[in-house]
């Protein structure tokens, strides 16, 4: 399994997701919820990168290709969580995969910007 490139993002956004559950509405109008697992699902992590070199951008593109898009899950390096005193999502419980393709934009001559959205995969 390939680990995500060791690049520190300039911006991060984490949606913690929720536990898998089903909600049923009773005849009286009250709701009953049934929990179907102990791991949160659909956690979304958005990583923003600014002013990447061509070589750094190519690392991201090669990793996306190696993971066959969103097919194969992978680990995240500590650099992705740089600035946190503790990692908010336990790497022993989750891997990550791409939500879909990402775009690379030109920021300056030979410098690139991108935003990558990842989704957690319970292991």
C-alpha positions in Angstrom: 0.0 0.0 0.0 1.3 3.4 -1.0 1.4 6.2 1.6 0.1 9.6 0.5 3.0 12.0 -0.4 4.7 13.7 2.5 3.6 17.2 1.8 2.3 19.6 4.4 -1.0 21.2 3.2 -1.5 24.9 3.5 -5.2 24.4 4.5 -7.1 21.5 6.0 -10.8 20.9 6.6 -12.1 17.8 8.4 -15.8 16.7 8.6 -16.0 14.0 11.3 -18.9 12.1 9.7 -21.3 10.1 11.7 -22.0 6.6 12.9 -23.9 4.3 10.5 -27.5 4.3 11.6 -31.1 4.0 10.4 -33.9 6.2 11.6 -37.5 5.0 11.8 -40.5 7.2 12.5 -43.2 5.6 14.7 -46.9 6.1 14.2 -46.9 8.6 17.1 -44.3 10.7 15.2 -41.4 9.8 17.5 -38.0 8.7 16.1 -36.1 5.5 16.9 -32.5 5.2 15.8 -30.5 2.0 15.3 -26.7 2.1 15.3 -25.1 -0.3 12.8 -21.4 0.0 13.7 -18.8 1.4 16.0 -16.7 3.3 13.4 -17.7 6.7 12.0 -18.3 6.7 8.3 -18.0 9.3 5.5 -15.4 11.4 7.3 -14.2 13.9 4.7 -10.7 15.5 4.7 -10.0 18.4 2.3 -6.4 19.2 1.8 -5.4 22.5 0.1 -1.9 23.0 -1.4 -0.6 26.3 -2.7 2.5 27.1 -4.8 3.6 23.5 -5.2 6.6 22.9 -7.5 6.2 20.8 -10.6 7.9 17.8 -8.8 5.6 18.1 -5.8 2.5 18.3 -8.0 3.7 15.2 -9.9 4.0 13.3 -6.6 0.3 13.9 -6.0 -0.7 13.0 -9.6 1.4 9.8 -9.5 -0.1 8.8 -6.2 -3.6 9.3 -7.5 -2.7 7.1 -10.5 -1.1 4.4 -8.4 -4.2 4.2 -6.2 -6.3 3.9 -9.4 -8.3 7.0 -8.5 -10.6 6.2 -5.6 -10.3 2.4 -5.8 -7.4 1.7 -3.4 -7.2 3.1 0.1 -3.9 4.4 1.7 -2.3 5.8 4.8 -1.7 9.4 5.5 1.8 10.6 6.7 2.3 12.7 9.8 3.0 15.8 7.6 -0.7 15.9 6.6 -1.6 16.5 10.3 1.3 18.9 11.0 0.2 21.4 13.6 -2.1 19.1 15.5 -0.9 18.0 19.0 -2.6 14.6 18.4 -4.0 13.2 15.2 -7.8 13.7 15.2 -8.5 10.5 13.3 -6.8 7.4 14.6 -4.6 5.9 11.8 -5.0 2.5 13.4 -8.7 2.6 12.7 -8.9 4.3 9.3 -7.3 4.5 5.9 -8.2 7.1 3.3 -9.2 7.1 -0.4 -9.8 9.8 -2.9 -13.4 11.0 -3.2 -12.8 11.7 -6.9 -10.5 13.4 -9.3 -8.9 16.7 -8.4 -7.9 19.7 -10.5 -4.5 21.3 -10.6 -4.4 25.1 -11.3 -1.5 27.3 -12.3 -0.7 29.8 -9.4 2.4 31.4 -10.9 5.1 30.4 -13.4 6.0 26.8 -12.5 3.9 26.9 -9.3 0.6 25.0 -8.9 -2.4 24.9 -6.5 -4.8 22.1 -5.8 -7.5 20.9 -3.4 -7.8 17.2 -2.7 -10.8 15.6 -1.0 -10.4 12.3 0.8 -12.8 10.0 2.5 -12.1 7.7 5.5 -12.3 3.9 5.1 -12.7 1.9 8.4 -10.2 -1.0 8.7 
